[in-house]
């Protein structure tokens, strides 16, 4: 399974937006500059987050994006599904029906073994993503990122937040 690069971008942007003070917004331009991404492409990912009601947006000179809900109420699955959609990662096309050794009147009453395993794996993957909130991510980042980089990043962000 290969996810769109926009999933990574959306996750990183949400991590940054998680650190914004209440009532402040960060522009697409600032988020793109921070992550070294093309603004036009990043805008698509941010629009997906907005359509999923994960971020709020405002226009004007101090406009941009901020999280629409507390970090504890947004999980990785919310963000992935906002960008990728909610469909399963595996689609069974029932190729077993093409087997020339099967009798023509043979009826399969349940999904094939391959599909069941793949759907179970998809469910486990989704449950893992659902179990990690943005609050969890922020806590992990604050432990993993050196303190000076963490501090400098948020000073940079706050200078650009409207």
C-alpha positions as CSV (number, residue, x, y, z in Angstrom):
1,X,0.0,0.0,0.0
2,X,1.3,3.4,-0.9
3,X,-0.3,6.5,0.5
4,X,-0.3,9.8,-1.2
5,X,2.5,12.2,-0.2
6,X,-0.3,14.5,0.9
7,X,-1.0,12.2,3.8
8,X,2.5,12.9,5.2
9,X,2.1,16.6,4.6
10,X,-1.3,16.7,6.3
11,X,0.1,14.8,9.3
12,X,3.0,17.2,9.7
13,X,0.9,20.3,9.2
14,X,-1.6,19.1,11.9
15,X,1.4,18.5,14.2
16,X,2.4,22.2,13.7
17,X,-1.2,23.5,14.0
18,X,-1.5,21.6,17.3
19,X,1.0,24.0,18.8
20,X,-0.8,27.2,17.8
21,X,-2.4,29.3,20.5
22,X,-6.2,29.5,20.6
23,X,-7.5,31.9,17.9
24,X,-4.3,32.0,15.9
25,X,-4.0,30.8,12.3
26,X,-1.1,29.7,10.1
27,X,-1.1,30.4,6.4
28,X,-0.6,27.8,3.6
29,X,2.5,29.8,2.6
30,X,4.1,29.5,6.1
31,X,3.3,25.8,6.3
32,X,4.7,25.2,2.8
33,X,7.8,27.2,3.7
34,X,8.3,25.3,7.0
35,X,8.1,22.0,5.3
36,X,9.8,22.9,2.0
37,X,6.7,22.0,0.0
38,X,5.0,23.6,-3.0
39,X,2.2,25.8,-1.7
40,X,-0.2,24.8,-4.5
41,X,0.1,21.1,-3.8
42,X,0.0,21.6,0.0
43,X,-3.2,23.6,-0.4
44,X,-4.9,20.5,-1.7
45,X,-4.1,18.5,1.4
46,X,-5.2,21.4,3.6
47,X,-8.5,21.7,1.7
48,X,-9.1,18.0,2.4
49,X,-8.5,18.5,6.1
50,X,-10.9,21.5,6.0
51,X,-13.6,19.5,4.1
52,X,-13.3,16.8,6.8
53,X,-13.8,19.5,9.5
54,X,-10.4,18.8,11.0
55,X,-9.1,22.3,10.5
56,X,-10.8,25.7,10.3
57,X,-9.8,28.3,7.9
58,X,-10.1,32.1,7.7
59,X,-9.3,34.6,5.0
60,X,-7.5,37.8,5.1
61,X,-4.0,39.1,6.0
62,X,-3.9,37.1,9.3
63,X,-5.8,34.1,7.7
64,X,-4.8,30.5,7.4
65,X,-5.5,27.3,9.2
66,X,-5.9,26.0,12.7
67,X,-7.2,22.8,14.2
68,X,-11.0,22.6,14.5
69,X,-11.0,20.3,17.5
70,X,-8.7,19.6,20.5
71,X,-5.7,17.5,19.7
72,X,-7.1,14.7,21.8
73,X,-10.1,14.4,19.5
74,X,-8.2,14.1,16.2
75,X,-6.4,10.9,15.4
76,X,-4.1,9.7,12.6
77,X,-7.0,7.8,10.9
78,X,-9.1,11.0,10.7
79,X,-6.3,12.7,8.9
80,X,-5.4,9.7,6.6
81,X,-9.1,9.3,5.7
82,X,-9.5,13.0,5.0
83,X,-6.8,12.8,2.3
84,X,-7.2,9.2,1.0
85,X,-10.9,8.6,1.6
86,X,-12.5,5.8,3.7
87,X,-12.5,3.0,1.3
88,X,-10.7,-0.3,2.1
89,X,-7.1,-0.6,1.0
90,X,-7.8,-4.0,-0.7
91,X,-10.5,-4.6,-3.3
92,X,-11.4,-8.2,-4.0
93,X,-12.2,-8.7,-7.7
94,X,-13.0,-12.4,-7.1
95,X,-10.5,-13.8,-9.6
96,X,-11.1,-17.3,-8.1
97,X,-14.3,-17.4,-10.2
98,X,-12.0,-17.6,-13.2
99,X,-10.6,-20.9,-12.2
100,X,-11.2,-23.3,-15.1
101,X,-11.3,-26.3,-12.7
102,X,-14.4,-25.1,-10.9
103,X,-17.7,-26.5,-11.9
104,X,-19.9,-23.8,-13.5
105,X,-22.6,-24.2,-10.9
106,X,-20.2,-23.9,-7.9
107,X,-21.4,-21.2,-5.5
108,X,-19.1,-19.4,-3.2
109,X,-21.1,-18.4,-0.2
110,X,-18.4,-16.3,1.6
111,X,-15.6,-14.0,0.7
112,X,-12.4,-15.7,-0.3
113,X,-9.6,-16.4,2.2
114,X,-7.3,-13.8,0.6
115,X,-9.9,-11.1,0.9
116,X,-10.6,-12.0,4.5
117,X,-7.0,-11.8,5.5
118,X,-6.4,-8.5,3.6
119,X,-9.6,-7.0,5.2
120,X,-8.4,-8.1,8.6
121,X,-5.0,-6.5,8.0
122,X,-6.7,-3.3,6.8
123,X,-8.8,-3.2,10.0
124,X,-5.8,-3.7,12.2
125,X,-4.0,-0.9,10.4
126,X,-7.0,1.4,10.8
127,X,-7.3,0.6,14.5
128,X,-3.6,1.4,15.0
129,X,-4.0,4.8,13.3
130,X,-7.2,5.4,15.3
131,X,-5.4,4.7,18.6
132,X,-2.9,7.6,18.1
133,X,-4.2,11.1,18.6
134,X,-2.5,14.4,17.7
135,X,-2.1,14.9,21.5
136,X,-0.1,11.7,21.5
137,X,2.0,12.8,18.6
138,X,2.8,16.2,20.2
139,X,4.0,14.4,23.3
140,X,6.2,12.1,21.3
141,X,7.6,15.0,19.3
142,X,8.4,16.9,22.4
143,X,10.5,14.0,23.6
144,X,12.1,13.1,20.2
145,X,12.9,16.6,18.9
146,X,15.8,18.4,20.6
147,X,14.6,21.2,22.8
148,X,16.3,24.0,20.9
149,X,14.9,22.8,17.5
150,X,11.4,22.5,19.1
151,X,11.6,26.0,20.6
152,X,13.0,27.6,17.5
153,X,10.4,25.9,15.3
154,X,7.5,27.3,17.4
155,X,9.1,30.8,17.6
156,X,9.3,30.7,13.8
157,X,5.7,29.5,13.5
158,X,4.4,32.1,16.0
159,X,6.1,34.9,14.1
160,X,4.1,34.0,11.1
161,X,0.8,33.1,12.7
162,X,-2.1,35.5,12.3
